């Protein structure tokens, strides 16, 4: 992951699921303050319960490709959309 302020991170490795040839990634943030993400123009809501680390599942186009996303954090005095780049590598 690149981008952002450097204060938040995502746990690695991410969980990857493939269903009917569609690849889904589940990422967990180091923070519980992300309420939504925007991935490929789609708004994805936080799946975690209150107080848990923010968790999102979304479709990815493949491996070894940079994916530009936006994470909306409520950790500051007002919500902020922050740009990140995620890359899922097959190992």
Backbone as CSV, one residue per row, in Angstrom:
resi,resn,N_x,N_y,N_z,CA_x,CA_y,CA_z,C_x,C_y,C_z
1,UNK,0.850,-1.172,0.000,0.000,0.000,0.000,0.889,1.226,0.000
2,UNK,0.509,2.191,-0.818,1.169,3.484,-0.813,0.092,4.560,-0.715
3,UNK,0.528,5.755,-0.379,-0.388,6.882,-0.273,-0.790,7.148,1.156
4,UNK,-1.665,8.108,1.314,-2.141,8.458,2.639,-1.109,9.211,3.446
5,UNK,-1.341,9.269,4.732,-0.485,10.037,5.633,0.602,9.187,6.276
6,UNK,0.517,7.868,6.116,1.467,6.981,6.755,1.049,6.562,8.151
7,UNK,-0.061,7.087,8.634,-0.543,6.733,9.975,-1.347,5.440,9.986
8,UNK,-2.012,5.146,8.885,-2.832,3.928,8.805,-2.167,2.951,7.849
9,UNK,-2.445,1.679,8.066,-1.930,0.634,7.187,-2.995,-0.446,7.069
10,UNK,-2.751,-1.387,6.170,-3.630,-2.551,6.067,-2.816,-3.779,6.441
11,UNK,-3.489,-4.739,7.066,-2.812,-5.969,7.469,-2.480,-6.791,6.237
12,UNK,-1.325,-7.419,6.280,-0.861,-8.221,5.162,-0.411,-9.572,5.686
13,UNK,-0.739,-10.640,4.978,-1.418,-10.654,3.679,-2.924,-10.467,3.829
14,UNK,-3.525,-9.974,2.755,-4.975,-9.830,2.698,-5.600,-11.185,2.401
15,UNK,-6.847,-11.347,2.779,-7.579,-12.564,2.418,-8.059,-12.431,0.973
16,UNK,-7.813,-13.457,0.182,-8.221,-13.480,-1.222,-9.175,-14.651,-1.418
17,UNK,-10.288,-14.384,-2.089,-11.269,-15.410,-2.407,-11.573,-15.329,-3.894
18,UNK,-11.679,-16.475,-4.545,-12.046,-16.510,-5.957,-13.352,-17.272,-6.086
19,UNK,-14.359,-16.604,-6.658,-15.680,-17.197,-6.859,-16.064,-16.991,-8.322
20,UNK,-16.290,-18.092,-9.037,-16.673,-18.011,-10.457,-15.718,-17.118,-11.244
21,UNK,-14.421,-17.315,-11.034,-13.362,-16.573,-11.730,-13.307,-15.086,-11.378
22,UNK,-13.987,-14.651,-10.342,-13.915,-13.272,-9.868,-13.076,-13.269,-8.598
23,UNK,-12.091,-12.365,-8.540,-11.184,-12.303,-7.395,-11.665,-11.218,-6.434
24,UNK,-11.808,-11.594,-5.168,-12.200,-10.659,-4.119,-11.088,-10.571,-3.085
25,UNK,-10.801,-9.355,-2.655,-9.834,-9.134,-1.583,-10.591,-8.610,-0.368
26,UNK,-10.205,-9.089,0.804,-10.719,-8.548,2.062,-9.542,-7.926,2.779
27,UNK,-9.634,-6.618,3.005,-8.553,-5.938,3.714,-9.051,-5.457,5.071
28,UNK,-8.132,-5.437,6.011,-8.420,-4.970,7.359,-7.450,-3.829,7.646
29,UNK,-7.993,-2.681,7.978,-7.183,-1.511,8.296,-6.652,-1.601,9.723
30,UNK,-5.612,-0.871,9.993,-5.059,-0.783,11.342,-5.898,0.137,12.216
31,UNK,-6.919,0.727,11.643,-7.779,1.696,12.312,-9.240,1.255,12.237
32,UNK,-10.015,1.681,13.186,-11.464,1.415,13.141,-12.224,2.628,12.608
33,UNK,-11.511,3.609,12.076,-12.126,4.878,11.690,-12.455,5.032,10.215
34,UNK,-12.347,3.967,9.432,-12.721,4.051,8.016,-14.164,3.604,7.879
35,UNK,-15.006,4.480,7.336,-16.423,4.128,7.215,-16.797,3.645,5.821
36,UNK,-16.039,4.059,4.805,-16.262,3.528,3.465,-14.998,3.658,2.639
37,UNK,-14.976,2.904,1.544,-13.927,3.007,0.537,-14.598,3.162,-0.820
38,UNK,-13.873,3.750,-1.747,-14.316,3.816,-3.134,-13.292,3.036,-3.950
39,UNK,-13.775,1.979,-4.600,-12.931,1.096,-5.403,-13.565,0.978,-6.776
40,UNK,-12.833,1.359,-7.803,-13.337,1.298,-9.179,-14.672,2.039,-9.299
41,UNK,-14.769,3.178,-8.625,-15.970,4.009,-8.701,-17.131,3.526,-7.845
42,UNK,-16.946,2.417,-7.124,-18.022,1.856,-6.302,-17.753,2.122,-4.829
43,UNK,-18.768,2.578,-4.127,-18.658,2.828,-2.696,-18.871,1.514,-1.937
44,UNK,-17.884,1.140,-1.120,-17.918,-0.099,-0.341,-18.002,0.287,1.133
45,UNK,-18.984,-0.228,1.832,-19.166,0.125,3.245,-18.373,-0.802,4.159
46,UNK,-17.994,-0.275,5.306,-17.259,-1.017,6.321,-18.095,-2.194,6.819
47,UNK,-17.501,-3.384,6.875,-18.190,-4.599,7.311,-18.029,-4.861,8.810
48,UNK,-17.106,-4.162,9.449,-16.781,-4.453,10.854,-17.853,-3.919,11.800
49,UNK,-17.925,-4.546,12.957,-18.806,-4.061,14.019,-18.151,-2.863,14.685
50,UNK,-18.931,-2.078,15.388,-18.419,-0.892,16.076,-17.240,-1.265,16.967
51,UNK,-16.167,-0.497,16.865,-14.987,-0.724,17.684,-13.976,-1.690,17.094
52,UNK,-14.375,-2.455,16.058,-13.450,-3.375,15.401,-12.690,-2.643,14.301
53,UNK,-11.576,-3.198,13.883,-10.795,-2.624,12.785,-11.639,-2.615,11.514
54,UNK,-11.583,-1.515,10.772,-12.369,-1.371,9.549,-11.998,-2.465,8.549
55,UNK,-13.013,-3.103,7.973,-12.830,-4.248,7.083,-13.682,-4.065,5.830
56,UNK,-13.078,-4.341,4.685,-13.776,-4.168,3.408,-13.472,-5.330,2.479
57,UNK,-14.472,-5.798,1.752,-14.301,-6.821,0.727,-14.737,-6.233,-0.603
58,UNK,-13.879,-6.405,-1.611,-14.189,-5.836,-2.926,-13.486,-6.638,-4.008
59,UNK,-14.016,-6.513,-5.210,-13.467,-7.197,-6.369,-12.182,-6.509,-6.811
60,UNK,-11.190,-7.319,-7.202,-9.962,-6.764,-7.766,-9.779,-7.318,-9.170
61,UNK,-9.110,-6.560,-10.050,-8.978,-6.999,-11.437,-7.972,-8.126,-11.641
62,UNK,-7.101,-8.333,-10.667,-6.087,-9.373,-10.790,-4.939,-9.098,-9.842
63,UNK,-3.879,-9.850,-10.027,-2.706,-9.708,-9.179,-1.635,-8.882,-9.888
64,UNK,-0.704,-8.357,-9.087,0.442,-7.604,-9.605,0.016,-6.380,-10.407
65,UNK,-1.075,-5.763,-9.991,-1.612,-4.568,-10.636,-1.906,-3.525,-9.565
66,UNK,-1.514,-2.286,-9.811,-1.839,-1.212,-8.876,-3.321,-0.870,-8.978
67,UNK,-3.957,-0.704,-7.821,-5.378,-0.377,-7.763,-5.525,0.902,-6.944
68,UNK,-6.006,1.958,-7.572,-6.238,3.214,-6.878,-7.566,3.150,-6.138
69,UNK,-7.539,3.485,-4.850,-8.739,3.456,-4.023,-8.782,4.723,-3.183
70,UNK,-9.935,4.962,-2.596,-10.113,6.063,-1.649,-10.651,5.466,-0.363
71,UNK,-10.078,5.880,0.743,-10.584,5.486,2.050,-11.090,6.720,2.772
72,UNK,-12.291,6.664,3.291,-12.851,7.795,4.037,-12.656,7.552,5.530
73,UNK,-11.895,8.432,6.161,-11.628,8.275,7.583,-12.344,9.343,8.394
74,UNK,-12.839,8.921,9.534,-13.520,9.833,10.449,-12.637,10.144,11.654
75,UNK,-11.346,9.810,11.555,-10.434,9.982,12.689,-10.118,11.453,12.957
76,UNK,-10.267,12.309,11.963,-9.974,13.725,12.124,-11.250,14.460,12.522
77,UNK,-11.152,15.756,12.707,-12.316,16.523,13.173,-13.494,16.441,12.204
78,UNK,-13.207,16.303,10.927,-14.247,16.073,9.914,-13.781,14.926,9.023
79,UNK,-14.704,14.170,8.419,-14.296,13.059,7.552,-13.417,13.531,6.388
80,UNK,-12.454,12.698,6.019,-11.559,12.996,4.906,-11.443,11.780,4.009
81,UNK,-11.549,11.996,2.703,-11.278,10.951,1.729,-9.789,11.007,1.402
82,UNK,-9.112,9.884,1.567,-7.671,9.809,1.366,-7.380,8.801,0.266
83,UNK,-6.506,9.175,-0.655,-6.162,8.313,-1.787,-5.034,7.362,-1.420
84,UNK,-5.204,6.107,-1.832,-4.206,5.063,-1.617,-4.062,4.266,-2.906
85,UNK,-2.966,3.557,-3.012,-2.786,2.587,-4.078,-2.505,1.245,-3.412
86,UNK,-3.291,0.244,-3.774,-3.123,-1.104,-3.246,-2.562,-1.996,-4.352
87,UNK,-1.785,-2.986,-3.956,-1.244,-3.951,-4.929,-1.290,-5.322,-4.255
88,UNK,-1.951,-6.254,-4.895,-2.062,-7.615,-4.390,-1.152,-8.495,-5.244
89,UNK,-0.176,-9.102,-4.603,0.778,-9.923,-5.319,0.570,-11.399,-4.987
90,UNK,0.639,-12.206,-5.999,0.511,-13.658,-5.825,1.872,-14.184,-5.359
91,UNK,1.852,-14.979,-4.311,3.133,-15.526,-3.805,3.124,-17.010,-3.859
